[in-house]
Amino acid sequence: MTSLETLDPEALRRHQWARLEALAHVAMPANPFLSARWRRAGLAEARDLRGWDDFRRLPLTRKSELVEDQAAHPPFGTNLSHPLDRYVRVHQTSGTTGTPLRWLDTEESWDWWARCWTVVLRAAGLGPGDRVFFPFSFGLFVGFWAGFEGARALGALAIPGGGQDTAQRLAAMESLGATAVCCTPSYALHLAEAARERGIALERLGVRTTVHAGEPGAGIPAVRARIEAAWGARAYDHAGMTEMGAYGFECTAQAGLHVNEAEFIVEVIDPATGRPADEGELVLTNLGRVGSPLLRYRTGDRVRVARTPCACGRTFLRLDGGILGRVDDMLIVRGVNVFPSALEGIVRRFPAVDEFVIEVYRRGQLDEVRLLLEVQGHAGAVVARGAGGGARGSGDPGRGGAGPRTELAPLRAQGPSPRPARRRPPVALRAGPGARMCCPGSHSPV
């Protein structure tokens, strides 16, 4: 743990302000996207940013504005603080929540990415001497590219797992003595399933830590428990975005996600009013990506601020439960807010459930929820156990009769099919008149 992670609030604010001023003096004169937005807020130059009140005058940035800017100025848009020949890496968002964004990094910005990831890995107990395996395709999606660089910067042995199928990756982890694995939570469960089918005891491989990003799961207690039981290791959550950086990490107390406030300014707002809130939309500003910065960026992720100190001793802001879901994923059923991630937390308590789909439909004048489950073994027994648990809305599952009732139905798989390495996020889909379907999946991609 570094000294920055335990700063008192006033010292942390001074550190952030110094970083913000330095960024503004470089980016403001040269970055067309940034300077236009600042001028609209009445700030003509960097020295006009005199205090936090001026910072709060800056407009919130939406992803749609970045998409429009890149469409108008292809292929990279105008959010660039340097000439193109200064940039050494290009990555692209997954496109699961709309049009993909391309993002450029300078050598300095890429080093910043690596430093952010060292915080993620160190907080999970990793360091020099560890052997970190990355079962990742290493394409345009930034994914674990930066994590790989972070492991190297940490002094660990970074092992690439691209260009391999699942069996080859399991063999590589065993032969190379991997002590940690970084992947999506769904792929960790897929690796565990494949190992079981091949008679490989994962808990004997020596992997003691798994770090997960790209989709929710490691922050959902039931999913975390399945991963940890399968691997015999501790599973840690992480959050980041291609356009923002690696901002969220979990410490050994595992009491939610810390935001790396040494490198990011964090705000939580009511998505409807824009006012500060304890639960609402996460808004971030990165302080070290000067070549293509984002200030007051609306992530679209719903979070809840934890106000109690963390047992680890860090003073960085902590998000209770990690990323709770997407702001636009919330379903309102019979007046109760229902998040797909909350339902996933219930469903994943049952190991026999492989996959599931959430269907919301109208029966008469009332909304109803149906979970379609793909199960192993005797579907009826599994569904009966789930129905007996009384899955309800997110208001208070313990109140008898409160919240929408959830109907469970088996969905038999039509023969074996390979599991995807990465699932779609919880995106509402149209399924005919009066019906909406949500597939479980990810928060903002790394």
Rosetta blueprint (number, residue, H / E / L):
1 M L
2 T L
3 S H
4 L H
5 E H
6 T H
7 L L
8 D L
9 P H
10 E H
11 A H
12 L H
13 R H
14 R H
15 H H
16 Q H
17 W H
18 A H
19 R H
20 L H
21 E H
22 A H
23 L H
24 A H
25 H H
26 V H
27 A H
28 M H
29 P H
30 A H
31 N L
32 P H
33 F H
34 L H
35 S H
36 A H
37 R H
38 W H
39 R H
40 R H
41 A L
42 G L
43 L L
44 A L
45 E L
46 A H
47 R H
48 D H
49 L L
50 R L
51 G L
52 W H
53 D H
54 D H
55 F H
56 R H
57 R H
58 L L
59 P L
60 L L
61 T E
62 R L
63 K H
64 S H
65 E H
66 L H
67 V H
68 E H
69 D H
70 Q H
71 A H
72 A H
73 H L
74 P L
75 P L
76 F L
77 G L
78 T L
79 N L
80 L L
81 S L
82 H L
83 P L
84 L H
85 D H
86 R H
87 Y E
88 V E
89 R E
90 V E
91 H E
92 Q E
93 T L
94 S L
95 G L
96 T L
97 T L
98 G L
99 T L
100 P L
101 L L
102 R E
103 W E
104 L E
105 D E
106 T E
107 E H
108 E H
109 S H
110 W H
111 D H
112 W H
113 W H
114 A H
115 R H
116 C H
117 W H
118 T H
119 V H
120 V H
121 L H
122 R H
123 A H
124 A L
125 G L
126 L L
127 G L
128 P L
129 G L
130 D L
131 R E
132 V E
133 F E
134 F E
135 P L
136 F L
137 S L
138 F L
139 G L
140 L L
141 F L
142 V L
143 G L
144 F L
145 W H
146 A H
147 G H
148 F H
149 E H
150 G H
151 A H
152 R H
153 A H
154 L H
155 G L
156 A L
157 L E
158 A E
159 I E
160 P E
161 G L
162 G L
163 G L
164 Q L
165 D L
166 T H
167 A H
168 Q H
169 R H
170 L H
171 A H
172 A H
173 M H
174 E H
175 S H
176 L H
177 G L
178 A L
179 T L
180 A E
181 V E
182 C E
183 C E
184 T L
185 P H
186 S H
187 Y H
188 A H
189 L H
190 H H
191 L H
192 A H
193 E H
194 A H
195 A H
196 R H
197 E H
198 R L
199 G L
200 I L
201 A L
202 L H
203 E H
204 R H
205 L L
206 G L
207 V L
208 R L
209 T E
210 T E
211 V E
212 H E
213 A L
214 G L
215 E L
216 P L
217 G L
218 A L
219 G L
220 I L
221 P H
222 A H
223 V H
224 R H
225 A H
226 R H
227 I H
228 E H
229 A H
230 A H
231 W H
232 G L
233 A L
234 R E
235 A E
236 Y E
237 D E
238 H E
239 A E
240 G E
241 M E
242 T L
243 E L
244 M L
245 G E
246 A E
247 Y E
248 G E
249 F E
250 E L
251 C L
252 T L
253 A L
254 Q L
255 A L
256 G L
257 L E
258 H E
259 V E
260 N L
261 E L
262 A L
263 E L
264 F E
265 I E
266 V E
267 E E
268 V E
269 I E
270 D L
271 P L
272 A L
273 T L
274 G L
275 R L
276 P E
277 A L
278 D L
279 E E
280 G E
281 E E
282 L E
283 V E
284 L E
285 T E
286 N E
287 L L
288 G L
289 R L
290 V L
291 G L
292 S L
293 P L
294 L L
295 L L
296 R L
297 Y E
298 R E
299 T E
300 G E
301 D E
302 R E
303 V E
304 R E
305 V E
306 A E
307 R L
308 T L
309 P L
310 C L
311 A L
312 C L
313 G L
314 R L
315 T L
316 F L
317 L L
318 R E
319 L E
320 D L
321 G L
322 G L
323 I L
324 L L
325 G E
326 R E
327 V H
328 D H
329 D H
330 M L
331 L E
332 I E
333 V E
334 R L
335 G L
336 V E
337 N E
338 V E
339 F L
340 P H
341 S H
342 A H
343 L H
344 E H
345 G H
346 I H
347 V H
348 R L
349 R L
350 F L
351 P L
352 A L
353 V E
354 D E
355 E E
356 F E
357 V E
358 I E
359 E E
360 V E
361 Y E
362 R E
363 R E
364 G L
365 Q L
366 L E
367 D E
368 E E
369 V E
370 R E
371 L E
372 L E
373 L E
374 E E
375 V E
376 Q L
377 G L
378 H L
379 A H
380 G H
381 A H
382 V H
383 V H
384 A H
385 R H
386 G H
387 A H
388 G H
389 G L
390 G L
391 A L
392 R L
393 G L
394 S L
395 G L
396 D L
397 P L
398 G L
399 R L
400 G L
401 G L
402 A L
403 G L
404 P L
405 R L
406 T E
407 E E
408 L E
409 A E
410 P E
411 L L
412 R L
413 A L
414 Q L
415 G L
416 P L
417 S L
418 P L
419 R L
420 P L
421 A L
422 R L
423 R L
424 R L
425 P L
426 P L
427 V L
428 A E
429 L E
430 R E
431 A L
432 G L
433 P L
434 G L
435 A E
436 R E
437 M E
438 C E
439 C L
440 P L
441 G L
442 S L
443 H L
444 S L
445 P L
446 V L
